[in-house]
Amino acid sequence: MTSILVPYHLDEYLPELDVPGSAETTVMPSLPDGTRWARMAWLYGAVAVTVAGTVSAGHRPLVLSGDCTTALGVVAGLQRAGVDPTVVWFDAHGDLQTPETTSSGYLGGMPLRLLTGHRRDLIATALDLRPVAEADVVLSDGRDLDPPEVDHLRRAAIRHRRVGDVADAVGQLPDRPIYLHLDADVVDPVDLPGLRFPAPGGPHLTEVADAVTAVLDTGRVAAVGVACTWDPGHGAAARLGPLVKEILRRLA
C-alpha cells in the first residue's frame, strides 16, 4: 500500500489541506500557465504517473486530495498500469454536470461524467484516459442532484443506489478491479462538520464506513481515492481518520 497526497482543489494548491493521517508521497508539480483545464491536465498527468508506478510495483494506492476531479488522474494511472477498473463512487452529489449543462460553472461537479467519456477533448485525451462504461459505475447516494443530472441518470446505465444498497450493486458489476472513490460529503454534515458543499439528510458516518468496508471485502479494490472536501479547522479529518486507517489496513 502507498498513500499519496494531492494537495489541490482543482488547480489551486492547498498548503493547509487537512487530511486524515499522513502520506508517503506528495504530488505537487509546478503547474504551467494556461487554462484551468490545461493546468489540471498537467497535475493529473503527474497523479497518473505516480499511481501507475505504485500499481506496477504491486501496491494498491490510497489517494488523498481536496476534490473529486483528482479521480481522473487516478483512473488514468490504473489504466496505464494495465488495470481496467469499474468505479464505485460515494458522493452526496452526482458529479455528472457538463460544461453545457452547469449553471455554476464549477468544474468539480463534472468528474464522473468525464470519466464515462463526455467531452474527451477537455482533459481525457491529454491523460490518455479511456472512458469507463456507464454500466461499470455505481453512484452511491447522490442525494443532491441538479435537474440535468437527474435527466442524465434516467437515461444512463449508471447504477444509482443508496449507501445501504451498495454491496448488492457492486455484485452486479463485472468481475474486474474496482476504483473506490469516497467524497467525504457523502456523510451527513451533522457527523462531519466543515464540509465545503454540505448536503443535509445523508447517511451517518457509521453507515458509510460499513458500505465502504463491504466494497473492500470484495478483495477487488485496486485503488481508493478520498476527496477531503472540507475547510480546515472543523475536525473533519479527525472524524474520518478511523475509516481511512481501516482502508489503509485493508489495502496493505
Secondary structure as the mmCIF struct_conf table of DSSP 4:
data_model
#
loop_
_struct_conf.conf_type_id
_struct_conf.id
_struct_conf.beg_label_comp_id
_struct_conf.beg_label_asym_id
_struct_conf.beg_label_seq_id
_struct_conf.end_label_comp_id
_struct_conf.end_label_asym_id
_struct_conf.end_label_seq_id
STRN STRN1 THR A 2 VAL A 6
STRN STRN2 TYR A 8 HIS A 9
TURN_TY1_P TURN_TY1_P1 LEU A 10 ASP A 11
STRN STRN3 GLU A 12 TYR A 13
TURN_TY1_P TURN_TY1_P2 PRO A 15 GLU A 16
BEND BEND1 PRO A 20 GLY A 21
BEND BEND2 GLU A 24 GLU A 24
STRN STRN4 THR A 25 THR A 26
HELX_LH_PP_P HELX_LH_PP_P1 PRO A 29 PRO A 32
BEND BEND3 ASP A 33 GLY A 34
HELX_RH_AL_P HELX_RH_AL_P1 ARG A 36 SER A 56
TURN_TY1_P TURN_TY1_P3 ALA A 57 GLY A 58
STRN STRN5 PRO A 61 SER A 65
BEND BEND4 GLY A 66 CYS A 68
TURN_TY1_P TURN_TY1_P4 THR A 69 THR A 69
HELX_RH_AL_P HELX_RH_AL_P2 THR A 70 ARG A 80
TURN_TY1_P TURN_TY1_P5 ALA A 81 GLY A 82
STRN STRN6 THR A 86 HIS A 93
TURN_TY1_P TURN_TY1_P6 PRO A 99 THR A 101
BEND BEND5 SER A 103 SER A 104
HELX_RH_3T_P HELX_RH_3T_P1 LEU A 107 GLY A 109
HELX_RH_AL_P HELX_RH_AL_P3 PRO A 111 LEU A 115
TURN_TY1_P TURN_TY1_P7 THR A 116 ILE A 123
HELX_RH_AL_P HELX_RH_AL_P4 ALA A 124 LEU A 127
TURN_TY1_P TURN_TY1_P8 ASP A 128 ASP A 128
HELX_LH_PP_P HELX_LH_PP_P2 LEU A 129 ALA A 133
HELX_RH_3T_P HELX_RH_3T_P2 GLU A 134 ASP A 136
STRN STRN7 VAL A 137 ASP A 144
HELX_RH_AL_P HELX_RH_AL_P5 PRO A 147 ARG A 155
BEND BEND6 ALA A 156 ALA A 156
STRN STRN8 ARG A 159 ARG A 161
HELX_RH_3T_P HELX_RH_3T_P3 VAL A 163 ASP A 165
HELX_RH_AL_P HELX_RH_AL_P6 VAL A 166 GLY A 171
TURN_TY1_P TURN_TY1_P9 GLN A 172 GLN A 172
BEND BEND7 LEU A 173 LEU A 173
BEND BEND8 ASP A 175 ARG A 176
STRN STRN9 ILE A 178 ASP A 183
HELX_RH_3T_P HELX_RH_3T_P4 ALA A 184 VAL A 186
BEND BEND9 VAL A 187 VAL A 187
TURN_TY1_P TURN_TY1_P10 PRO A 189 ASP A 191
BEND BEND10 LEU A 192 LEU A 192
TURN_TY1_P TURN_TY1_P11 PRO A 193 GLY A 194
STRN STRN10 LEU A 195 LEU A 195
BEND BEND11 ARG A 196 PHE A 197
BEND BEND12 PRO A 200 GLY A 201
HELX_RH_AL_P HELX_RH_AL_P7 LEU A 205 LEU A 216
TURN_TY1_P TURN_TY1_P12 ASP A 217 THR A 218
BEND BEND13 GLY A 219 GLY A 219
STRN STRN11 VAL A 221 ALA A 227
STRN STRN12 TRP A 230 TRP A 230
TURN_TY1_P TURN_TY1_P13 PRO A 232 GLY A 233
BEND BEND14 HIS A 234 GLY A 235
HELX_RH_AL_P HELX_RH_AL_P8 ALA A 236 LEU A 251
#
